[in-house]
């Protein structure tokens, strides 16, 4: 949540700087970049809200918790990224068809600063998202990285326009159009993991294997079957059938199921709920 807050403040400052520099310096690519940064502000706000809701404990109306809010926030960020790309593309085409001045060379210095700041922010947020396994935070990091793409494209376009002189005024507009295509592609691409979480898609094979290995490591477990794992927010929920000695008492079977739960949670601290169904083992 702190990463989302920092992202909002940085994007607000950069959006204002890029908008003013773009208007004064006659660089539409910078104006388009400012629009993308504004979208970043709302995306960080969505991520912040999603994480706050996901962190709320389970209640009577939501007995399985509020974890889905995190994946929903990630999906909304992806949709906002695609929408921003479409808006940039429409304006870029309009600017290409409209004669205008050559961008000022000093706008390139603004872009260099923006690229450095956004790359640092994107790397930091992506590291946090990967560490906690948050689809929404990773999506927010990719949104920041898309700003690096638009700024880099703007730098190239403005450089061509400044060096080329008269007749090359639209170079930065074409750069904005190319950047919008890349942003739209990234938005569609980042939508998939969010939808996977919402649709209870099986997580990575490594996660499932670690859970299976932890369950079979318990001494009284003869075999396991019907292992189901799903991601709920930042945590995982596990359903598992465990086979034990058919002559074992109900009391002992209950103890074994508790050991299995403990072993799974020790191996995977991100596992929250574990539902164990005990069955008699048959050769």
Helices and strands as residue ranges (DSSP letters): H 2-24, H 28-54, H 68-96, H 107-132, H 135-164, H 171-198, H 205-216, E 223-232, E 235-244, H 250-267, E 271-280
